[in-house]
Amino acid sequence: MVSLYGDDKAIRRLVTILLDNAVKYSDEGGEISIRLKQETKRIILSVYNTTKNISRKQLEHLFDRFYRTDSSRNSQTGGYGLGLSIAAATVEAHKGKITATTEDEKSLLITVIFPATRK
C-alpha cells in the first residue's frame, strides 16, 4: 500500500490531469500505462503514453501555462493548455518534483516524485 499525506482533492486532480493528457495525446491504437510505487524515502507516480510526435525541445515548455504541443490539434483535443501547469503547481505544493522525458520522440513519460513523509 502506498500512502501520501496531502490535499486529497489536489492529488486526485493531479492523477486525472495526467491520465487525461495521456488519453488526449496518445496515438490511435497507442499504449498508456500508469505506475505507482513507494520507495523508502519517496513515492513515484509515472504515466507513459505513445504519441505521434513530441520533440525534446517541446518538453522544456510542457509545464508552462497555455502551452500546447500542437496548436492544430486544439479543436480535436480541447482544453486551454493549463492541465500540466496545474499538475506542476500541485506537485510543487506537495514538495515534489515533476519531469517529462521521451526516449524516441514518439512516447512521453511524465514522472512525479513526492517525498514519502509520515503524518
Biopython code that builds the backbone (N, CA, C, O; Angstrom):
import numpy as np
from Bio.PDB.StructureBuilder import StructureBuilder

atoms = [
    (1, "MET", "N", (0.837, -1.172, 0.000)),
    (1, "MET", "CA", (0.000, 0.000, 0.000)),
    (1, "MET", "C", (0.890, 1.247, 0.000)),
    (1, "MET", "O", (1.900, 1.305, 0.701)),
    (2, "VAL", "N", (0.501, 2.221, -0.785)),
    (2, "VAL", "CA", (1.218, 3.482, -0.875)),
    (2, "VAL", "C", (0.390, 4.550, -0.181)),
    (2, "VAL", "O", (-0.804, 4.686, -0.448)),
    (3, "SER", "N", (1.019, 5.309, 0.710)),
    (3, "SER", "CA", (0.322, 6.375, 1.422)),
    (3, "SER", "C", (1.030, 7.700, 1.183)),
    (3, "SER", "O", (2.247, 7.812, 1.328)),
    (4, "LEU", "N", (0.243, 8.692, 0.816)),
    (4, "LEU", "CA", (0.760, 10.037, 0.606)),
    (4, "LEU", "C", (-0.119, 10.988, 1.396)),
    (4, "LEU", "O", (-1.340, 10.988, 1.235)),
    (5, "TYR", "N", (0.488, 11.791, 2.239)),
    (5, "TYR", "CA", (-0.253, 12.762, 3.016)),
    (5, "TYR", "C", (-0.239, 14.087, 2.275)),
    (5, "TYR", "O", (0.814, 14.585, 1.877)),
    (6, "GLY", "N", (-1.428, 14.648, 2.098)),
    (6, "GLY", "CA", (-1.539, 15.924, 1.407)),
    (6, "GLY", "C", (-2.992, 16.229, 1.119)),
    (6, "GLY", "O", (-3.897, 15.635, 1.704)),
    (7, "ASP", "N", (-3.196, 17.138, 0.231)),
    (7, "ASP", "CA", (-4.538, 17.563, -0.170)),
    (7, "ASP", "C", (-5.114, 16.509, -1.112)),
    (7, "ASP", "O", (-4.710, 16.422, -2.271)),
    (8, "ASP", "N", (-6.064, 15.702, -0.613)),
    (8, "ASP", "CA", (-6.570, 14.582, -1.413)),
    (8, "ASP", "C", (-7.248, 15.041, -2.698)),
    (8, "ASP", "O", (-7.118, 14.377, -3.726)),
    (9, "LYS", "N", (-7.972, 16.167, -2.667)),
    (9, "LYS", "CA", (-8.620, 16.657, -3.891)),
    (9, "LYS", "C", (-7.581, 17.072, -4.922)),
    (9, "LYS", "O", (-7.750, 16.812, -6.113)),
    (10, "ALA", "N", (-6.514, 17.709, -4.476)),
    (10, "ALA", "CA", (-5.457, 18.141, -5.393)),
    (10, "ALA", "C", (-4.728, 16.938, -5.991)),
    (10, "ALA", "O", (-4.387, 16.946, -7.174)),
    (11, "ILE", "N", (-4.492, 15.917, -5.191)),
    (11, "ILE", "CA", (-3.812, 14.714, -5.696)),
    (11, "ILE", "C", (-4.705, 13.983, -6.694)),
    (11, "ILE", "O", (-4.225, 13.498, -7.718)),
    (12, "ARG", "N", (-5.987, 13.904, -6.402)),
    (12, "ARG", "CA", (-6.926, 13.286, -7.360)),
    (12, "ARG", "C", (-6.938, 14.059, -8.674)),
    (12, "ARG", "O", (-6.931, 13.466, -9.753)),
    (13, "ARG", "N", (-6.957, 15.391, -8.573)),
    (13, "ARG", "CA", (-6.939, 16.228, -9.774)),
    (13, "ARG", "C", (-5.643, 16.015, -10.559)),
    (13, "ARG", "O", (-5.661, 15.969, -11.789)),
    (14, "LEU", "N", (-4.524, 15.886, -9.851)),
    (14, "LEU", "CA", (-3.234, 15.631, -10.491)),
    (14, "LEU", "C", (-3.282, 14.345, -11.312)),
    (14, "LEU", "O", (-2.894, 14.338, -12.480)),
    (15, "VAL", "N", (-3.753, 13.268, -10.710)),
    (15, "VAL", "CA", (-3.833, 11.983, -11.408)),
    (15, "VAL", "C", (-4.780, 12.082, -12.604)),
    (15, "VAL", "O", (-4.492, 11.556, -13.679)),
    (16, "THR", "N", (-5.908, 12.760, -12.407)),
    (16, "THR", "CA", (-6.858, 12.945, -13.501)),
    (16, "THR", "C", (-6.233, 13.715, -14.652)),
    (16, "THR", "O", (-6.405, 13.339, -15.812)),
    (17, "ILE", "N", (-5.517, 14.778, -14.351)),
    (17, "ILE", "CA", (-4.860, 15.582, -15.387)),
    (17, "ILE", "C", (-3.850, 14.738, -16.159)),
    (17, "ILE", "O", (-3.816, 14.782, -17.389)),
    (18, "LEU", "N", (-3.035, 13.979, -15.449)),
    (18, "LEU", "CA", (-2.003, 13.178, -16.118)),
    (18, "LEU", "C", (-2.611, 12.095, -17.009)),
    (18, "LEU", "O", (-2.134, 11.860, -18.120)),
    (19, "LEU", "N", (-3.652, 11.444, -16.524)),
    (19, "LEU", "CA", (-4.304, 10.415, -17.339)),
    (19, "LEU", "C", (-5.067, 11.030, -18.508)),
    (19, "LEU", "O", (-5.049, 10.483, -19.611)),
    (20, "ASP", "N", (-5.727, 12.143, -18.285)),
    (20, "ASP", "CA", (-6.437, 12.839, -19.355)),
    (20, "ASP", "C", (-5.463, 13.264, -20.453)),
    (20, "ASP", "O", (-5.755, 13.117, -21.640)),
    (21, "ASN", "N", (-4.325, 13.781, -20.058)),
    (21, "ASN", "CA", (-3.303, 14.187, -21.021)),
    (21, "ASN", "C", (-2.819, 12.986, -21.841)),
    (21, "ASN", "O", (-2.650, 13.084, -23.056)),
    (22, "ALA", "N", (-2.602, 11.866, -21.174)),
    (22, "ALA", "CA", (-2.143, 10.658, -21.875)),
    (22, "ALA", "C", (-3.180, 10.182, -22.884)),
    (22, "ALA", "O", (-2.833, 9.799, -24.000)),
    (23, "VAL", "N", (-4.451, 10.206, -22.495)),
    (23, "VAL", "CA", (-5.518, 9.777, -23.396)),
    (23, "VAL", "C", (-5.639, 10.731, -24.581)),
    (23, "VAL", "O", (-5.759, 10.283, -25.721)),
    (24, "LYS", "N", (-5.610, 12.032, -24.329)),
    (24, "LYS", "CA", (-5.763, 13.023, -25.393)),
    (24, "LYS", "C", (-4.665, 12.932, -26.441)),
    (24, "LYS", "O", (-4.922, 13.079, -27.636)),
    (25, "TYR", "N", (-3.438, 12.689, -25.988)),
    (25, "TYR", "CA", (-2.310, 12.784, -26.911)),
    (25, "TYR", "C", (-1.721, 11.449, -27.335)),
    (25, "TYR", "O", (-0.738, 11.410, -28.076)),
    (26, "SER", "N", (-2.310, 10.361, -26.874)),
    (26, "SER", "CA", (-1.867, 9.048, -27.336)),
    (26, "SER", "C", (-2.349, 8.836, -28.764)),
    (26, "SER", "O", (-3.454, 9.241, -29.127)),
    (27, "ASP", "N", (-1.519, 8.206, -29.555)),
    (27, "ASP", "CA", (-1.916, 7.933, -30.929)),
    (27, "ASP", "C", (-2.944, 6.801, -30.957)),
    (27, "ASP", "O", (-3.046, 6.025, -30.008)),
    (28, "GLU", "N", (-3.698, 6.712, -32.044)),
    (28, "GLU", "CA", (-4.717, 5.669, -32.168)),
    (28, "GLU", "C", (-4.056, 4.300, -32.088)),
    (28, "GLU", "O", (-3.081, 4.028, -32.788)),
    (29, "GLY", "N", (-4.592, 3.448, -31.235)),
    (29, "GLY", "CA", (-4.015, 2.125, -31.032)),
    (29, "GLY", "C", (-2.754, 2.168, -30.191)),
    (29, "GLY", "O", (-2.020, 1.183, -30.107)),
    (30, "GLY", "N", (-2.502, 3.312, -29.567)),
    (30, "GLY", "CA", (-1.284, 3.501, -28.781)),
    (30, "GLY", "C", (-1.357, 2.830, -27.423)),
    (30, "GLY", "O", (-2.305, 2.110, -27.109)),
    (31, "GLU", "N", (-0.349, 3.080, -26.645)),
    (31, "GLU", "CA", (-0.200, 2.453, -25.337)),
    (31, "GLU", "C", (-0.196, 3.520, -24.259)),
    (31, "GLU", "O", (0.425, 4.572, -24.415)),
    (32, "ILE", "N", (-0.894, 3.246, -23.161)),
    (32, "ILE", "CA", (-0.901, 4.105, -21.985)),
    (32, "ILE", "C", (-0.663, 3.208, -20.780)),
    (32, "ILE", "O", (-1.274, 2.146, -20.657)),
    (33, "SER", "N", (0.225, 3.639, -19.893)),
    (33, "SER", "CA", (0.423, 2.880, -18.659)),
    (33, "SER", "C", (0.673, 3.844, -17.509)),
    (33, "SER", "O", (1.211, 4.936, -17.687)),
    (34, "ILE", "N", (0.268, 3.407, -16.336)),
    (34, "ILE", "CA", (0.465, 4.190, -15.118)),
    (34, "ILE", "C", (1.136, 3.283, -14.093)),
    (34, "ILE", "O", (0.842, 2.091, -14.000)),
    (35, "ARG", "N", (2.037, 3.874, -13.335)),
    (35, "ARG", "CA", (2.766, 3.091, -12.341)),
    (35, "ARG", "C", (2.897, 3.918, -11.067)),
    (35, "ARG", "O", (3.174, 5.116, -11.116)),
    (36, "LEU", "N", (2.699, 3.273, -9.946)),
    (36, "LEU", "CA", (2.837, 3.921, -8.648)),
    (36, "LEU", "C", (3.646, 2.992, -7.755)),
    (36, "LEU", "O", (3.321, 1.814, -7.606)),
    (37, "LYS", "N", (4.701, 3.537, -7.165)),
    (37, "LYS", "CA", (5.491, 2.718, -6.244)),
    (37, "LYS", "C", (6.039, 3.572, -5.128)),
    (37, "LYS", "O", (6.252, 4.775, -5.284)),
    (38, "GLN", "N", (6.260, 2.937, -4.009)),
    (38, "GLN", "CA", (6.825, 3.632, -2.866)),
    (38, "GLN", "C", (8.181, 3.041, -2.553)),
    (38, "GLN", "O", (8.334, 1.828, -2.409)),
    (39, "GLU", "N", (9.156, 3.914, -2.452)),
    (39, "GLU", "CA", (10.481, 3.524, -2.013)),
    (39, "GLU", "C", (10.641, 4.041, -0.586)),
    (39, "GLU", "O", (9.716, 4.640, -0.038)),
    (40, "THR", "N", (11.764, 3.824, -0.003)),
    (40, "THR", "CA", (11.961, 4.211, 1.397)),
    (40, "THR", "C", (11.677, 5.685, 1.644)),
    (40, "THR", "O", (10.971, 6.026, 2.593)),
    (41, "LYS", "N", (12.217, 6.565, 0.802)),
    (41, "LYS", "CA", (12.089, 7.993, 1.070)),
    (41, "LYS", "C", (11.292, 8.752, 0.017)),
    (41, "LYS", "O", (11.247, 9.982, 0.040)),
    (42, "ARG", "N", (10.665, 8.029, -0.907)),
    (42, "ARG", "CA", (9.908, 8.738, -1.945)),
    (42, "ARG", "C", (8.811, 7.872, -2.544)),
    (42, "ARG", "O", (8.851, 6.642, -2.502)),
    (43, "ILE", "N", (7.831, 8.571, -3.101)),
    (43, "ILE", "CA", (6.721, 7.937, -3.803)),
    (43, "ILE", "C", (6.829, 8.372, -5.255)),
    (43, "ILE", "O", (6.967, 9.561, -5.543)),
    (44, "ILE", "N", (6.766, 7.412, -6.168)),
    (44, "ILE", "CA", (6.946, 7.712, -7.585)),
    (44, "ILE", "C", (5.691, 7.317, -8.354)),
    (44, "ILE", "O", (5.245, 6.171, -8.309)),
    (45, "LEU", "N", (5.136, 8.300, -9.060)),
    (45, "LEU", "CA", (3.993, 8.102, -9.946)),
    (45, "LEU", "C", (4.467, 8.401, -11.354)),
    (45, "LEU", "O", (5.019, 9.470, -11.614)),
    (46, "SER", "N", (4.256, 7.465, -12.262)),
    (46, "SER", "CA", (4.651, 7.725, -13.646)),
    (46, "SER", "C", (3.514, 7.356, -14.584)),
    (46, "SER", "O", (2.819, 6.356, -14.401)),
    (47, "VAL", "N", (3.350, 8.204, -15.598)),
    (47, "VAL", "CA", (2.337, 7.990, -16.626)),
    (47, "VAL", "C", (3.054, 8.021, -17.967)),
    (47, "VAL", "O", (3.744, 8.985, -18.299)),
    (48, "TYR", "N", (2.878, 6.959, -18.724)),
    (48, "TYR", "CA", (3.544, 6.795, -20.018)),
    (48, "TYR", "C", (2.484, 6.696, -21.108)),
    (48, "TYR", "O", (1.450, 6.052, -20.930)),
    (49, "ASN", "N", (2.754, 7.341, -22.238)),
    (49, "ASN", "CA", (1.887, 7.132, -23.397)),
    (49, "ASN", "C", (2.690, 7.286, -24.682)),
    (49, "ASN", "O", (3.648, 8.055, -24.758)),
    (50, "THR", "N", (2.269, 6.534, -25.678)),
    (50, "THR", "CA", (2.840, 6.726, -27.002)),
    (50, "THR", "C", (2.121, 7.895, -27.648)),
    (50, "THR", "O", (0.992, 8.216, -27.277)),
    (51, "THR", "N", (2.761, 8.525, -28.598)),
    (51, "THR", "CA", (2.191, 9.684, -29.272)),
    (51, "THR", "C", (2.776, 9.766, -30.676)),
    (51, "THR", "O", (3.796, 9.142, -30.968)),
    (52, "LYS", "N", (2.139, 10.526, -31.529)),
    (52, "LYS", "CA", (2.642, 10.637, -32.900)),
    (52, "LYS", "C", (4.000, 11.307, -32.942)),
    (52, "LYS", "O", (4.902, 10.853, -33.646)),
    (53, "ASN", "N", (4.146, 12.401, -32.180)),
    (53, "ASN", "CA", (5.412, 13.117, -32.219)),
    (53, "ASN", "C", (5.490, 14.098, -31.064)),
    (53, "ASN", "O", (4.576, 14.895, -30.852)),
    (54, "ILE", "N", (6.581, 14.039, -30.321)),
    (54, "ILE", "CA", (6.881, 15.051, -29.313)),
    (54, "ILE", "C", (8.386, 15.244, -29.294)),
    (54, "ILE", "O", (9.138, 14.311, -29.013)),
    (55, "SER", "N", (8.814, 16.441, -29.589)),
    (55, "SER", "CA", (10.254, 16.692, -29.650)),
    (55, "SER", "C", (10.803, 16.966, -28.253)),
    (55, "SER", "O", (10.076, 17.389, -27.354)),
    (56, "ARG", "N", (12.078, 16.721, -28.094)),
    (56, "ARG", "CA", (12.729, 17.006, -26.815)),
    (56, "ARG", "C", (12.660, 18.497, -26.497)),
    (56, "ARG", "O", (12.605, 18.880, -25.328)),
    (57, "LYS", "N", (12.663, 19.331, -27.518)),
    (57, "LYS", "CA", (12.566, 20.781, -27.318)),
    (57, "LYS", "C", (11.206, 21.157, -26.717)),
    (57, "LYS", "O", (11.126, 22.074, -25.899)),
    (58, "GLN", "N", (10.151, 20.465, -27.111)),
    (58, "GLN", "CA", (8.825, 20.738, -26.557)),
    (58, "GLN", "C", (8.758, 20.424, -25.064)),
    (58, "GLN", "O", (7.997, 21.055, -24.331)),
    (59, "LEU", "N", (9.541, 19.467, -24.618)),
    (59, "LEU", "CA", (9.500, 19.066, -23.210)),
    (59, "LEU", "C", (9.860, 20.218, -22.281)),
    (59, "LEU", "O", (9.374, 20.283, -21.151)),
    (60, "GLU", "N", (10.716, 21.135, -22.755)),
    (60, "GLU", "CA", (11.132, 22.276, -21.939)),
    (60, "GLU", "C", (9.945, 23.160, -21.553)),
    (60, "GLU", "O", (9.992, 23.847, -20.533)),
    (61, "HIS", "N", (8.890, 23.146, -22.353)),
    (61, "HIS", "CA", (7.751, 24.042, -22.151)),
    (61, "HIS", "C", (6.474, 23.319, -21.725)),
    (61, "HIS", "O", (5.440, 23.958, -21.526)),
    (62, "LEU", "N", (6.534, 22.026, -21.586)),
    (62, "LEU", "CA", (5.336, 21.228, -21.355)),
    (62, "LEU", "C", (4.535, 21.665, -20.125)),
    (62, "LEU", "O", (3.310, 21.545, -20.117)),
    (63, "PHE", "N", (5.201, 22.165, -19.099)),
    (63, "PHE", "CA", (4.517, 22.549, -17.865)),
    (63, "PHE", "C", (4.235, 24.050, -17.798)),
    (63, "PHE", "O", (3.777, 24.552, -16.771)),
    (64, "ASP", "N", (4.510, 24.773, -18.901)),
    (64, "ASP", "CA", (4.206, 26.208, -18.974)),
    (64, "ASP", "C", (2.700, 26.408, -19.153)),
    (64, "ASP", "O", (2.032, 25.615, -19.818)),
    (65, "ARG", "N", (2.185, 27.463, -18.557)),
    (65, "ARG", "CA", (0.763, 27.784, -18.726)),
    (65, "ARG", "C", (0.464, 28.086, -20.183)),
    (65, "ARG", "O", (1.249, 28.750, -20.860)),
    (66, "PHE", "N", (-0.649, 27.606, -20.656)),
    (66, "PHE", "CA", (-1.184, 27.834, -22.006)),
    (66, "PHE", "C", (-0.361, 27.189, -23.116)),
    (66, "PHE", "O", (-0.648, 27.418, -24.291)),
    (67, "TYR", "N", (0.651, 26.391, -22.783)),
    (67, "TYR", "CA", (1.472, 25.770, -23.826)),
    (67, "TYR", "C", (0.748, 24.563, -24.403)),
    (67, "TYR", "O", (0.241, 23.720, -23.662)),
    (68, "ARG", "N", (0.702, 24.482, -25.724)),
    (68, "ARG", "CA", (0.130, 23.337, -26.435)),
    (68, "ARG", "C", (1.197, 22.826, -27.384)),
    (68, "ARG", "O", (1.822, 23.615, -28.094)),
    (69, "THR", "N", (1.414, 21.530, -27.409)),
    (69, "THR", "CA", (2.456, 20.983, -28.276)),
    (69, "THR", "C", (2.089, 21.078, -29.742)),
    (69, "THR", "O", (2.966, 21.191, -30.599)),
    (70, "ASP", "N", (0.807, 21.033, -30.035)),
    (70, "ASP", "CA", (0.387, 21.065, -31.436)),
    (70, "ASP", "C", (-0.887, 21.883, -31.545)),
    (70, "ASP", "O", (-1.977, 21.380, -31.274)),
    (71, "SER", "N", (-0.753, 23.139, -31.940)),
    (71, "SER", "CA", (-1.917, 24.017, -31.992)),
    (71, "SER", "C", (-2.949, 23.548, -33.011)),
    (71, "SER", "O", (-4.124, 23.894, -32.889)),
    (72, "SER", "N", (-2.543, 22.770, -34.009)),
    (72, "SER", "CA", (-3.503, 22.288, -34.999)),
    (72, "SER", "C", (-4.455, 21.253, -34.405)),
    (72, "SER", "O", (-5.494, 20.961, -34.997)),
    (73, "ARG", "N", (-4.117, 20.698, -33.251)),
    (73, "ARG", "CA", (-4.972, 19.699, -32.612)),
    (73, "ARG", "C", (-5.905, 20.315, -31.579)),
    (73, "ARG", "O", (-6.693, 19.595, -30.966)),
    (74, "ASN", "N", (-5.840, 21.625, -31.370)),
    (74, "ASN", "CA", (-6.672, 22.270, -30.352)),
    (74, "ASN", "C", (-8.144, 21.913, -30.487)),
    (74, "ASN", "O", (-8.796, 21.589, -29.494)),
    (75, "SER", "N", (-8.676, 21.968, -31.709)),
    (75, "SER", "CA", (-10.096, 21.686, -31.895)),
    (75, "SER", "C", (-10.417, 20.210, -31.656)),
    (75, "SER", "O", (-11.544, 19.870, -31.297)),
    (76, "GLN", "N", (-9.437, 19.341, -31.852)),
    (76, "GLN", "CA", (-9.664, 17.905, -31.630)),
    (76, "GLN", "C", (-9.618, 17.547, -30.157)),
    (76, "GLN", "O", (-10.462, 16.792, -29.674)),
    (77, "THR", "N", (-8.628, 18.089, -29.431)),
    (77, "THR", "CA", (-8.415, 17.670, -28.057)),
    (77, "THR", "C", (-9.063, 18.579, -27.033)),
    (77, "THR", "O", (-9.285, 18.167, -25.894)),
    (78, "GLY", "N", (-9.373, 19.817, -27.421)),
    (78, "GLY", "CA", (-9.958, 20.757, -26.477)),
    (78, "GLY", "C", (-8.942, 21.204, -25.445)),
    (78, "GLY", "O", (-7.759, 20.875, -25.537)),
    (79, "GLY", "N", (-9.407, 21.947, -24.475)),
    (79, "GLY", "CA", (-8.534, 22.410, -23.409)),
    (79, "GLY", "C", (-7.838, 23.706, -23.750)),
    (79, "GLY", "O", (-7.919, 24.209, -24.871)),
    (80, "TYR", "N", (-7.151, 24.233, -22.751)),
    (80, "TYR", "CA", (-6.515, 25.534, -22.881)),
    (80, "TYR", "C", (-5.024, 25.513, -22.599)),
    (80, "TYR", "O", (-4.394, 26.568, -22.538)),
    (81, "GLY", "N", (-4.453, 24.338, -22.427)),
    (81, "GLY", "CA", (-3.032, 24.272, -22.128)),
    (81, "GLY", "C", (-2.716, 24.572, -20.678)),
    (81, "GLY", "O", (-1.609, 25.006, -20.358)),
    (82, "LEU", "N", (-3.682, 24.344, -19.797)),
    (82, "LEU", "CA", (-3.479, 24.618, -18.375)),
    (82, "LEU", "C", (-3.231, 23.365, -17.547)),
    (82, "LEU", "O", (-2.659, 23.450, -16.460)),
    (83, "GLY", "N", (-3.646, 22.217, -18.035)),
    (83, "GLY", "CA", (-3.607, 20.993, -17.237)),
    (83, "GLY", "C", (-2.250, 20.670, -16.647)),
    (83, "GLY", "O", (-2.133, 20.464, -15.439)),
    (84, "LEU", "N", (-1.230, 20.622, -17.479)),
    (84, "LEU", "CA", (0.084, 20.238, -16.968)),
    (84, "LEU", "C", (0.711, 21.315, -16.091)),
    (84, "LEU", "O", (1.522, 21.001, -15.220)),
    (85, "SER", "N", (0.350, 22.581, -16.305)),
    (85, "SER", "CA", (0.859, 23.624, -15.404)),
    (85, "SER", "C", (0.190, 23.503, -14.033)),
    (85, "SER", "O", (0.822, 23.748, -13.005)),
    (86, "ILE", "N", (-1.089, 23.124, -14.022)),
    (86, "ILE", "CA", (-1.779, 22.869, -12.755)),
    (86, "ILE", "C", (-1.167, 21.655, -12.066)),
    (86, "ILE", "O", (-0.974, 21.656, -10.851)),
    (87, "ALA", "N", (-0.866, 20.627, -12.839)),
    (87, "ALA", "CA", (-0.222, 19.430, -12.282)),
    (87, "ALA", "C", (1.108, 19.802, -11.640)),
    (87, "ALA", "O", (1.404, 19.365, -10.527)),
    (88, "ALA", "N", (1.907, 20.602, -12.328)),
    (88, "ALA", "CA", (3.212, 21.007, -11.801)),
    (88, "ALA", "C", (3.058, 21.812, -10.516)),
    (88, "ALA", "O", (3.827, 21.627, -9.573)),
    (89, "ALA", "N", (2.066, 22.708, -10.471)),
    (89, "ALA", "CA", (1.836, 23.506, -9.266)),
    (89, "ALA", "C", (1.410, 22.617, -8.092)),
    (89, "ALA", "O", (1.815, 22.840, -6.952)),
    (90, "THR", "N", (0.597, 21.620, -8.385)),
    (90, "THR", "CA", (0.157, 20.680, -7.348)),
    (90, "THR", "C", (1.341, 19.902, -6.788)),
    (90, "THR", "O", (1.478, 19.743, -5.575)),
    (91, "VAL", "N", (2.186, 19.424, -7.681)),
    (91, "VAL", "CA", (3.374, 18.666, -7.256)),
    (91, "VAL", "C", (4.278, 19.559, -6.408)),
    (91, "VAL", "O", (4.765, 19.136, -5.360)),
    (92, "GLU", "N", (4.499, 20.777, -6.855)),
    (92, "GLU", "CA", (5.345, 21.721, -6.118)),
    (92, "GLU", "C", (4.763, 22.005, -4.731)),
    (92, "GLU", "O", (5.504, 22.076, -3.750)),
    (93, "ALA", "N", (3.446, 22.168, -4.649)),
    (93, "ALA", "CA", (2.795, 22.434, -3.360)),
    (93, "ALA", "C", (2.966, 21.280, -2.379)),
    (93, "ALA", "O", (2.898, 21.473, -1.165)),
    (94, "HIS", "N", (3.186, 20.089, -2.907)),
    (94, "HIS", "CA", (3.399, 18.911, -2.069)),
    (94, "HIS", "C", (4.883, 18.571, -1.953)),
    (94, "HIS", "O", (5.249, 17.458, -1.576)),
    (95, "LYS", "N", (5.727, 19.540, -2.280)),
    (95, "LYS", "CA", (7.186, 19.429, -2.155)),
    (95, "LYS", "C", (7.776, 18.305, -3.001)),
    (95, "LYS", "O", (8.755, 17.662, -2.623)),
    (96, "GLY", "N", (7.146, 18.087, -4.165)),
    (96, "GLY", "CA", (7.613, 17.050, -5.070)),
    (96, "GLY", "C", (8.281, 17.624, -6.298)),
    (96, "GLY", "O", (8.533, 18.826, -6.389)),
    (97, "LYS", "N", (8.561, 16.749, -7.234)),
    (97, "LYS", "CA", (9.209, 17.131, -8.489)),
    (97, "LYS", "C", (8.488, 16.420, -9.631)),
    (97, "LYS", "O", (8.130, 15.249, -9.509)),
    (98, "ILE", "N", (8.274, 17.130, -10.745)),
    (98, "ILE", "CA", (7.633, 16.539, -11.918)),
    (98, "ILE", "C", (8.558, 16.737, -13.118)),
    (98, "ILE", "O", (9.119, 17.816, -13.310)),
    (99, "THR", "N", (8.707, 15.691, -13.914)),
    (99, "THR", "CA", (9.548, 15.768, -15.110)),
    (99, "THR", "C", (8.847, 15.077, -16.271)),
    (99, "THR", "O", (7.979, 14.223, -16.087)),
    (100, "ALA", "N", (9.252, 15.474, -17.469)),
    (100, "ALA", "CA", (8.756, 14.840, -18.695)),
    (100, "ALA", "C", (9.953, 14.443, -19.532)),
    (100, "ALA", "O", (10.877, 15.232, -19.731)),
    (101, "THR", "N", (9.930, 13.206, -20.022)),
    (101, "THR", "CA", (11.018, 12.717, -20.857)),
    (101, "THR", "C", (10.458, 11.945, -22.051)),
    (101, "THR", "O", (9.321, 11.473, -22.039)),
    (102, "THR", "N", (11.294, 11.836, -23.076)),
    (102, "THR", "CA", (10.967, 10.997, -24.220)),
    (102, "THR", "C", (12.243, 10.296, -24.660)),
    (102, "THR", "O", (13.306, 10.912, -24.729)),
    (103, "GLU", "N", (12.136, 9.033, -24.951)),
    (103, "GLU", "CA", (13.304, 8.293, -25.433)),
    (103, "GLU", "C", (13.418, 8.360, -26.940)),
    (103, "GLU", "O", (14.520, 8.351, -27.489)),
    (104, "ASP", "N", (12.265, 8.426, -27.618)),
    (104, "ASP", "CA", (12.255, 8.254, -29.069)),
    (104, "ASP", "C", (11.456, 9.323, -29.811)),
    (104, "ASP", "O", (11.265, 9.222, -31.022)),
    (105, "GLU", "N", (10.991, 10.340, -29.098)),
    (105, "GLU", "CA", (10.137, 11.394, -29.637)),
    (105, "GLU", "C", (8.817, 10.854, -30.190)),
    (105, "GLU", "O", (8.139, 11.524, -30.969)),
    (106, "LYS", "N", (8.465, 9.640, -29.779)),
    (106, "LYS", "CA", (7.177, 9.046, -30.133)),
    (106, "LYS", "C", (6.480, 8.495, -28.881)),
    (106, "LYS", "O", (5.505, 7.749, -28.969)),
    (107, "SER", "N", (7.002, 8.881, -27.731)),
    (107, "SER", "CA", (6.402, 8.483, -26.460)),
    (107, "SER", "C", (6.726, 9.559, -25.427)),
    (107, "SER", "O", (7.686, 10.316, -25.568)),
    (108, "LEU", "N", (5.903, 9.603, -24.394)),
    (108, "LEU", "CA", (6.081, 10.585, -23.330)),
    (108, "LEU", "C", (5.970, 9.877, -21.989)),
    (108, "LEU", "O", (5.055, 9.086, -21.760)),
    (109, "LEU", "N", (6.912, 10.174, -21.115)),
    (109, "LEU", "CA", (6.874, 9.649, -19.755)),
    (109, "LEU", "C", (6.894, 10.836, -18.803)),
    (109, "LEU", "O", (7.861, 11.596, -18.760)),
    (110, "ILE", "N", (5.822, 10.985, -18.045)),
    (110, "ILE", "CA", (5.771, 12.015, -17.020)),
    (110, "ILE", "C", (5.954, 11.321, -15.686)),
    (110, "ILE", "O", (5.232, 10.381, -15.354)),
    (111, "THR", "N", (6.928, 11.796, -14.927)),
    (111, "THR", "CA", (7.259, 11.191, -13.645)),
    (111, "THR", "C", (7.090, 12.224, -12.530)),
    (111, "THR", "O", (7.588, 13.346, -12.624)),
    (112, "VAL", "N", (6.393, 11.832, -11.494)),
    (112, "VAL", "CA", (6.181, 12.671, -10.330)),
    (112, "VAL", "C", (6.842, 11.969, -9.144)),
    (112, "VAL", "O", (6.611, 10.785, -8.899)),
    (113, "ILE", "N", (7.662, 12.716, -8.419)),
    (113, "ILE", "CA", (8.312, 12.159, -7.244)),
    (113, "ILE", "C", (7.928, 13.007, -6.039)),
    (113, "ILE", "O", (8.185, 14.210, -5.996)),
    (114, "PHE", "N", (7.309, 12.357, -5.067)),
    (114, "PHE", "CA", (6.940, 13.012, -3.815)),
    (114, "PHE", "C", (7.826, 12.468, -2.692)),
    (114, "PHE", "O", (8.202, 11.296, -2.715)),
    (115, "PRO", "N", (8.156, 13.301, -1.723)),
    (115, "PRO", "CA", (8.844, 12.754, -0.558)),
    (115, "PRO", "C", (7.859, 11.871, 0.226)),
    (115, "PRO", "O", (6.690, 12.225, 0.380)),
    (116, "ALA", "N", (8.328, 10.751, 0.705)),
    (116, "ALA", "CA", (7.476, 9.847, 1.491)),
    (116, "ALA", "C", (7.532, 10.318, 2.945)),
    (116, "ALA", "O", (8.435, 9.959, 3.702)),
    (117, "THR", "N", (6.552, 11.124, 3.306)),
    (117, "THR", "CA", (6.510, 11.654, 4.669)),
    (117, "THR", "C", (5.454, 10.923, 5.464)),
    (117, "THR", "O", (4.481, 10.402, 4.920)),
    (118, "ARG", "N", (5.666, 10.897, 6.733)),
    (118, "ARG", "CA", (4.707, 10.267, 7.652)),
    (118, "ARG", "C", (3.942, 11.367, 8.375)),
    (118, "ARG", "O", (4.451, 12.466, 8.596)),
    (119, "LYS", "N", (2.721, 11.045, 8.731)),
    (119, "LYS", "CA", (1.872, 12.002, 9.449)),
    (119, "LYS", "C", (2.370, 12.188, 10.853)),
    (119, "LYS", "O", (1.787, 12.957, 11.618)),
]
sb = StructureBuilder()
sb.init_structure("model")
sb.init_model(0)
sb.init_chain("A")
sb.init_seg("    ")
for serial, (resi, resn, name, xyz) in enumerate(atoms, 1):
    if name == "N":
        sb.init_residue(resn, " ", resi, " ")
    sb.init_atom(name, np.array(xyz, "f"), 0.0, 1.0, " ", f" {name:<3s}", serial, name[0])
structure = sb.get_structure()
